[in-house]
Every structure is written in C-alpha cells, then in structure tokens.
Amino acid sequence: MDGQREPALSPDETLHGERVHAHIAAAIRAAGGWLSFERYMDLALYAPGLGYYSGGAQKLGVGGDFTTAPEVSRLFGGCVARQCAQVLERLEAGSILEIGAGSGRLAADLLLRLATLGRLPERYMILDVSADLRARQALHLRTLPVSLRERVVWLDAPPSECFDGVVLANEVLDALPVQRFRRAADATFDIGVGLEDEAFVWSAVPADAAVAAACARLERAAAAPWHLPYESEYCPRLAAWAGSVTAALRRGVVLWFDYGLPRSQYYLPERSDGTLICHFKHRVELDALRRPGLQDITAWVDFTALAEAGRASGFELAGFTTQTYFLTGAGLEQELGALAAEDPARAARLGNEARQLVLPGEMGERFKAMAWQRGIDANLSGFALRDLRHSL
Ligand SMILES: C[S@@+](CC[C@H](N)C(=O)[O-])C[C@H]1O[C@@H](n2cnc3c(N)ncnc32)[C@H](O)[C@@H]1O
C-alpha cells in the first residue's frame, strides 16, 4: 500500500460489498468449505449482478479504480486505428470486433481516426460482459457523428457469423480468472479460499493431477530454478476463451494489448509470489480477498500461453513487441502531428501523454502487444520495429 489513508466506502459500496461477500461465503460453504482461487475470482468479478464487472462500480477513469491507455490519451486509439487501417486496406473491407470496450473511449477514438484515414469498418462490434459499461459505452459513442455511431453494434456472445477484419482487446486478458498454486519441496498445492469466522482466508489443499502437471510445466519453462516454496498463478481458461472470441474471424488480425511477459520471464525465481494485483480507487491493493465485488483483480498475462492459444485456434503469430515499439511503429509520430494540428493548444499535453504511454517506467515496457493473423500476410507496421517473438 502507498501509505495514504484507506479510501472510505460509500453506504452503497458497503452494502454491495456485504452482498458479494455473502454470495461468495455461501458458495464456499456449499462447496464444503473451500473454493479454488479461480472460482473465487470468477465470482468476485463476474457473479451476475454482483461481481466487479457485472455490478455497477464505476471502474475506469478519475472517479473509478484504474486508468488504461485509451483513457490516458487519444494517441493510443489513433495508433491502433492506423494499424487497423493497414489490415482493412489489405482486406479491402472488413469489420472490427472490440472485446471489453470499457468506457467506449477506444471505440470512439478508433472510429474518428479511421474516418479521417478513409478506412471505416463496415461494422464496429463490441462484446463486453458488463451491462453497466455497455451503457457507458453507448452514452460516450452518442457523441460521434451518426455516420460513425450507426456502425456500432453490441453483441451478447461472440459473433456467430464469420467476418473479415480485426479483433482487438486492451486490458481484458488480465481479468480472466487464474489458478493459484504453491510448489513446495515435496508437493504442489492448490491455493484457494476458505472461511474463518466468516472472513475469507487463503487455504492450500494438495493439488490435483491437472494443477500439478501445469505447475511442473511452468517450472520447466522458467529461466532459472525456483527457490521453494514458490507461489504463482496461471490462467486455465485462456486458450478456450481467446479461441472462442476470435473463432468467427475468417481473414484478418487479432490485436491483444496487456501487461505481461513471456513465460520464461514471468516465472522467474524472484517473482515467488506471482503477479496478482487489485485496483481500488487508483490504489494498488495486494490482498485479493479484500473488498470482493468492489475492487478489480488482475494477473499478468503469460504471453507464451497466449501465443500457444493462437496457434491452437488456427492463427499464425504475426507479432509480439512492447507497447512502446508498437505505438512508435504504428505511427505515434504522425498521430502526435495530427492531434496537435487539430488542437495546437493541446500540443504540450500530448507530449506528456505520449511519455506516459511509452516511457519504460510508465506503460511502455510493462505493456505488450501481440498480433495473430489468419488468411492474410498482414506485415503489420506496429510490429516491424522490434520483433520479440523469439522471447516467447
Ligand atoms: C480493464 S477494463 C479495459 C477497458 C478498455 N479496453 C480500456 O482499455 O479502457 C476490462 C474490460 O473488459 C470487460 N471484460 C472483462 N472480462 C470480460 C470477458 N470475459 N469478456 C468480455 N469482456 C470482458 C470489462 O467489462 C471491461 O470493459
């Protein structure tokens, strides 16, 4: 924690937190006193009407819990738009599917820039689990000219009909529930959640064969031997989820943006407590068992697992690089020029925003971009400056 005072909860937040707590406590009791962390995280984030993403918390922006690259600056959406334009040009036409569109800012920025580039998608589809964020997206996109906003459609499930174009997601993979494990000298444990006097507590049980095998695979892939005991996490549903949301893409490119690492660097000996992190009112909170339903829970993305998921779903790995190199290669310079020309008074602020997006100590290196392609050789400019695929 950062030494500041604990943010106070509003009466609504307190009530909501109590409801989510009661719901998860009932699930723990019904399961005999123990839940896997993956199930706990699933309920805390996605329990219908209660979970962080299914309930009404504000989540993004100044009054919310965290900030993302599209919220930092229009430069992000502008660069992603330039990358999409390259794909849409090669395909001659196509649509975009954005997964987890947050406040709708990225969608708006993309459509505005694609319009000036003369490469508007036929449709801009949004797939988001959060009813509350879908409403916010609709409100934000209402500010766009009709010719742009009429292209936007919200889906309740991944598209059932094939399409050509681009699928993209910024900071969605990190919210997928993860399995926690502890590798000790003589055994592997599944770290889940139990109840003590109605409070949630970490509780380890011997791992089943699947968790033990997954843990052994990760240990073999690590760049150096682990010092035991070693705790971390992995995302068992990553491949199935990523495969299902991209299945309808017949020809085109999938763009993933998130914080994470190649597997050998993720599971370094010194990262012996994993990467689980929560966000609450712009503070980093390390205890994932606090404030269920009120705080975001995330884990870094194992980009080697994501690359494997792409291949298993019939895609070719088209690129992997840092956010800095992606944005620079996709056209950050042109985007800075274009936005400064639209509003010269913003030029200095744009410089600050660009620094936040690309400096190594900010978002530049922690965040990565990965591209999958199918049916085209996209030759993507965002991945041309620095190819990190060898690190996966
Ligand atoms: C951290 S926010 C990022 C929002 C936005 N992409 C941005 O960069 O500002 C995560 C978004 O993904 C959505 N989301 C989370 N899990 C999802 C899932 N399994 N399927 C679809 N959307 C999901 C959330 O509702 C939210 O809109």
PDBQT file of the ligand as one rigid body, heavy atoms in Angstrom, charges set to zero:
ROOT
HETATM    1  C1  LIG A 401      -9.772  -3.231 -17.575  1.00  0.00    +0.000 C 
HETATM    2  S1  LIG A 401     -11.194  -2.893 -18.494  1.00  0.00    +0.000 S 
HETATM    3  C2  LIG A 401     -10.460  -2.311 -20.025  1.00  0.00    +0.000 C 
HETATM    4  C3  LIG A 401     -11.402  -1.471 -20.820  1.00  0.00    +0.000 C 
HETATM    5  C4  LIG A 401     -10.891  -0.911 -22.133  1.00  0.00    +0.000 C 
HETATM    6  N1  LIG A 401     -10.492  -1.962 -23.051  1.00  0.00    +0.000 N 
HETATM    7  C5  LIG A 401      -9.767   0.061 -21.914  1.00  0.00    +0.000 C 
HETATM    8  O1  LIG A 401      -8.651  -0.258 -22.313  1.00  0.00    +0.000 OA
HETATM    9  O2  LIG A 401     -10.030   1.129 -21.352  1.00  0.00    +0.000 OA
HETATM   10  C6  LIG A 401     -11.769  -4.512 -18.921  1.00  0.00    +0.000 C 
HETATM   11  C7  LIG A 401     -12.955  -4.516 -19.849  1.00  0.00    +0.000 C 
HETATM   12  O3  LIG A 401     -13.192  -5.844 -20.278  1.00  0.00    +0.000 OA
HETATM   13  C8  LIG A 401     -14.529  -6.221 -19.972  1.00  0.00    +0.000 C 
HETATM   14  N2  LIG A 401     -14.456  -7.647 -19.701  1.00  0.00    +0.000 N 
HETATM   15  C9  LIG A 401     -13.905  -8.245 -18.627  1.00  0.00    +0.000 A 
HETATM   16  N3  LIG A 401     -13.973  -9.579 -18.772  1.00  0.00    +0.000 NA
HETATM   17  C10 LIG A 401     -14.546  -9.822 -19.972  1.00  0.00    +0.000 A 
HETATM   18  C11 LIG A 401     -14.894 -11.004 -20.679  1.00  0.00    +0.000 A 
HETATM   19  N4  LIG A 401     -14.652 -12.208 -20.166  1.00  0.00    +0.000 N 
HETATM   20  N5  LIG A 401     -15.488 -10.882 -21.889  1.00  0.00    +0.000 NA
HETATM   21  C12 LIG A 401     -15.755  -9.651 -22.406  1.00  0.00    +0.000 A 
HETATM   22  N6  LIG A 401     -15.460  -8.500 -21.771  1.00  0.00    +0.000 NA
HETATM   23  C13 LIG A 401     -14.862  -8.584 -20.571  1.00  0.00    +0.000 A 
HETATM   24  C14 LIG A 401     -14.914  -5.346 -18.826  1.00  0.00    +0.000 C 
HETATM   25  O4  LIG A 401     -16.304  -5.208 -18.667  1.00  0.00    +0.000 OA
HETATM   26  C15 LIG A 401     -14.243  -4.033 -19.219  1.00  0.00    +0.000 C 
HETATM   27  O5  LIG A 401     -14.980  -3.351 -20.190  1.00  0.00    +0.000 OA
ENDROOT
TORSDOF 0
